[in-house]
Amino acid sequence: MREVRARFTGTPGTFAHFGDSITVTLAFWAGLESKPRNQTAEAARAYELVKPYQKPDCWRSWKGPEFGSNGSMTVRWADKNVDRWLAKLNPEVALIMFGSNDVGQMEVEEYAAKTRSVAERCLRNGTVVILSTMPPRSGHVQKSAQFADAVRKIAVDLRVPLSDYHGEILKRRPDDWDGALPKFKDTPGDVYQVPTLISRDGVHPSNPRAFADDFSEASLRTNGFGLRNYLTLLSYAAVVENVCSPR
């Protein structure tokens, strides 16, 4: 990745997020502008690396279609628009995660080809890529796993960092990650309040208020957006330390 970073011509500390509704929402990343509660030693160190390095606008302002994130989108949208995003933003690092909408609209071969294409164009631009696996989706469990496997393979092939959101969800809640299960039917509040990692709609990460901006072990197996924020923080901090920072 240092060879990729050597081609970079933009502003250090710029971090773009390309994705769908799970990315455009302020539940992802924006809350980390303030220090999370109950950080592990690893997370605390990562936060101390990222907080002074990342440009402030990248916490919450770099969101929306012109920044590469929008609800209901698939990797087809990214494949059509990534060149424009790169020209506008020229980010030092880009996180890429699509899949939750894709599983109902395309087969894994198309998903993999377009994900690879988007990542390769970022790399040619001098943008370091972090690939993220999609979360498991209720009703598309097997296909979600196939899509996650495809992203893992692309990460190996392109030698880019991987944030394995899919794998970490299943590791923490192998049997009851799905908030659409009958056991969560009577949970009070909106669909995001279920005490597991995917909300009651079976698609989006959960975000129970009791575990907002909390990196405790209990939170990381209960708050789906919290887990994604935690994993992204660790992945981005590793890039900042090992790729972006001068040696």
Sequence and secondary structure as in RCSB ss.txt:
>XXXX:A:sequence
MREVRARFTGTPGTFAHFGDSITVTLAFWAGLESKPRNQTAEAARAYELVKPYQKPDCWRSWKGPEFGSNGSMTV
RWADKNVDRWLAKLNPEVALIMFGSNDVGQMEVEEYAAKTRSVAERCLRNGTVVILSTMPPRSGHVQKSAQFADA
VRKIAVDLRVPLSDYHGEILKRRPDDWDGALPKFKDTPGDVYQVPTLISRDGVHPSNPRAFADDFSEASLRTNGF
GLRNYLTLLSYAAVVENVCSPR
>XXXX:A:secstr
 HHHHHT  S TT EEEEESHHHHSTTTTGGGGS  BS  HHHHHHHHHHHHHS THHHHTS SGGGTB TT  H
HHHHHHHHHHHHHH  SEEEEE  TTGGGTS HHHHHHHHHHHHHHHHHHT EEEEE     TT HHHHHHHHHH
HHHHHHHHT  EE HHHHHHHH TTT BTTSGGGTT SSSGGGSSSSB TTSSSB   GGGTTB SHHHHTT HH
HHHHHHHHHHHHHHIIIIIS  
